[in-house]
């Protein structure tokens, strides 16, 4: 894991609101948790898209699904 040190201006009210939502206490913990939550949300969107289009799913294959119900 590589780390990057940076200096940014952060809206304190927004930070406090996000900390309440994420139940975090430090800036670093809040940022790390928020990044992970964004990645999880993206993964969920990808899964929903895959399921809604059946892209790459065996569920769209009638032969496989016929065997699933036996």
Backbone as CSV, one residue per row, in Angstrom:
resi,resn,N_x,N_y,N_z,CA_x,CA_y,CA_z,C_x,C_y,C_z
1,UNK,0.847,-1.165,0.000,0.000,0.000,0.000,0.898,1.235,0.000
2,UNK,0.620,2.131,-0.911,1.374,3.370,-0.918,0.514,4.496,-0.368
3,UNK,1.152,5.433,0.270,0.449,6.564,0.857,0.890,7.836,0.161
4,UNK,-0.015,8.782,0.150,0.272,10.074,-0.458,-0.045,11.162,0.560
5,UNK,0.929,11.968,0.843,0.708,13.077,1.761,0.286,14.288,0.937
6,UNK,-0.751,14.954,1.401,-1.274,16.085,0.647,-1.829,17.142,1.590
7,UNK,-2.065,18.284,1.042,-2.668,19.366,1.805,-3.889,19.844,1.027
8,UNK,-5.057,19.755,1.667,-6.290,20.189,1.014,-7.138,20.977,2.011
9,UNK,-7.983,21.835,1.483,-8.943,22.528,2.324,-10.199,21.677,2.391
10,UNK,-10.709,21.470,3.600,-11.869,20.605,3.801,-12.962,21.392,4.508
11,UNK,-14.165,21.271,3.999,-15.330,21.894,4.614,-15.602,21.159,5.925
12,UNK,-15.431,21.839,7.038,-15.569,21.213,8.358,-16.984,20.708,8.620
13,UNK,-17.986,21.432,8.153,-19.372,20.984,8.351,-19.652,19.713,7.569
14,UNK,-19.163,19.663,6.351,-19.332,18.454,5.532,-18.587,17.281,6.149
15,UNK,-17.382,17.532,6.613,-16.601,16.482,7.273,-17.352,15.938,8.489
16,UNK,-17.872,16.817,9.315,-18.595,16.379,10.512,-19.834,15.565,10.143
17,UNK,-20.536,15.985,9.103,-21.726,15.243,8.674,-21.348,13.848,8.180
18,UNK,-20.280,13.764,7.412,-19.830,12.462,6.901,-19.346,11.586,8.047
19,UNK,-18.663,12.163,9.006,-18.199,11.387,10.156,-19.372,10.804,10.939
20,UNK,-20.447,11.564,11.053,-21.631,11.030,11.739,-22.217,9.855,10.954
21,UNK,-22.320,10.006,9.646,-22.891,8.942,8.810,-22.025,7.687,8.855
22,UNK,-20.716,7.875,8.779,-19.799,6.731,8.718,-19.348,6.237,10.086
23,UNK,-19.719,6.953,11.136,-19.277,6.632,12.501,-17.753,6.584,12.599
24,UNK,-17.119,7.592,12.043,-15.663,7.705,12.109,-15.308,8.910,12.968
25,UNK,-14.063,8.941,13.431,-13.683,10.043,14.310,-12.523,10.879,13.785
26,UNK,-11.652,10.289,12.992,-10.518,11.061,12.488,-10.689,11.358,11.003
27,UNK,-9.970,12.357,10.554,-10.017,12.715,9.137,-9.555,11.550,8.267
28,UNK,-8.455,10.948,8.641,-7.915,9.837,7.848,-8.891,8.663,7.791
29,UNK,-9.454,8.308,8.942,-10.418,7.207,8.986,-11.640,7.537,8.132
30,UNK,-12.073,8.777,8.182,-13.243,9.201,7.411,-12.972,9.103,5.917
31,UNK,-11.831,9.589,5.499,-11.490,9.534,4.066,-11.339,8.099,3.602
32,UNK,-10.606,7.276,4.354,-10.428,5.869,3.968,-11.771,5.145,3.896
33,UNK,-12.618,5.359,4.886,-13.925,4.708,4.907,-14.795,5.197,3.758
34,UNK,-14.764,6.478,3.491,-15.548,7.025,2.385,-15.074,6.455,1.057
35,UNK,-13.769,6.350,0.856,-13.246,5.756,-0.382,-13.724,4.310,-0.531
36,UNK,-13.661,3.546,0.555,-14.111,2.144,0.501,-15.606,2.058,0.187
37,UNK,-16.390,2.942,0.787,-17.834,2.959,0.529,-18.128,3.274,-0.936
38,UNK,-17.378,4.187,-1.512,-17.554,4.517,-2.928,-17.224,3.313,-3.794
39,UNK,-16.154,2.605,-3.477,-15.788,1.411,-4.248,-16.839,0.306,-4.102
40,UNK,-17.381,0.139,-2.892,-18.447,-0.854,-2.694,-19.692,-0.487,-3.497
41,UNK,-20.048,0.780,-3.499,-21.221,1.236,-4.256,-21.021,0.993,-5.740
42,UNK,-19.826,1.248,-6.239,-19.538,1.000,-7.656,-19.646,-0.488,-7.974
43,UNK,-19.136,-1.335,-7.087,-19.221,-2.785,-7.297,-20.676,-3.249,-7.295
44,UNK,-21.488,-2.679,-6.395,-22.920,-3.044,-6.370,-23.605,-2.624,-7.662
45,UNK,-23.290,-1.424,-8.153,-23.880,-0.973,-9.423,-23.503,-1.909,-10.564
46,UNK,-22.241,-2.345,-10.592,-21.788,-3.276,-11.633,-22.539,-4.599,-11.546
47,UNK,-22.742,-5.098,-10.328,-23.477,-6.352,-10.151,-24.931,-6.215,-10.586
48,UNK,-25.557,-5.110,-10.229,-26.945,-4.877,-10.635,-27.031,-4.820,-12.153
49,UNK,-26.076,-4.133,-12.778,-26.065,-4.041,-14.248,-25.892,-5.426,-14.870
50,UNK,-24.971,-6.212,-14.328,-24.744,-7.560,-14.855,-25.995,-8.417,-14.705
51,UNK,-26.660,-8.325,-13.559,-27.874,-9.115,-13.341,-29.029,-8.630,-14.213
52,UNK,-29.128,-7.327,-14.420,-30.244,-6.813,-15.214,-30.073,-7.099,-16.694
53,UNK,-28.831,-7.218,-17.148,-28.597,-7.518,-18.565,-28.274,-8.992,-18.783
54,UNK,-28.051,-9.714,-17.683,-27.665,-11.129,-17.724,-26.336,-11.326,-18.452
55,UNK,-25.554,-10.270,-18.549,-24.278,-10.314,-19.246,-23.313,-11.251,-18.526
56,UNK,-22.876,-12.278,-19.221,-21.932,-13.224,-18.667,-22.509,-14.158,-17.622
57,UNK,-23.834,-14.221,-17.532,-24.477,-15.050,-16.522,-24.989,-16.353,-17.138
58,UNK,-24.799,-17.423,-16.411,-25.350,-18.702,-16.838,-26.871,-18.701,-16.741
59,UNK,-27.418,-17.767,-15.990,-28.861,-17.690,-15.826,-29.578,-17.447,-17.153
60,UNK,-28.870,-16.923,-18.136,-29.458,-16.660,-19.445,-29.378,-17.891,-20.350
61,UNK,-28.711,-18.936,-19.904,-28.544,-20.140,-20.708,-29.642,-21.139,-20.350
62,UNK,-30.598,-21.366,-21.272,-31.721,-22.264,-20.975,-31.293,-23.686,-20.604
63,UNK,-30.234,-24.178,-21.209,-29.760,-25.538,-20.904,-29.295,-25.641,-19.448
64,UNK,-28.548,-24.673,-19.019,-28.048,-24.683,-17.643,-29.208,-24.498,-16.657
65,UNK,-30.116,-23.596,-16.966,-31.232,-23.336,-16.071,-32.182,-24.525,-15.997
66,UNK,-32.308,-25.278,-17.060,-33.157,-26.472,-17.048,-32.616,-27.481,-16.042
67,UNK,-31.318,-27.575,-15.925,-30.695,-28.484,-14.967,-30.792,-27.970,-13.528
68,UNK,-30.920,-26.670,-13.374,-30.946,-26.086,-12.040,-32.192,-26.443,-11.267
69,UNK,-33.254,-26.756,-11.948,-34.529,-27.012,-11.269,-34.784,-28.481,-11.021
70,UNK,-33.812,-29.306,-11.239,-33.997,-30.741,-11.021,-33.548,-31.158,-9.668
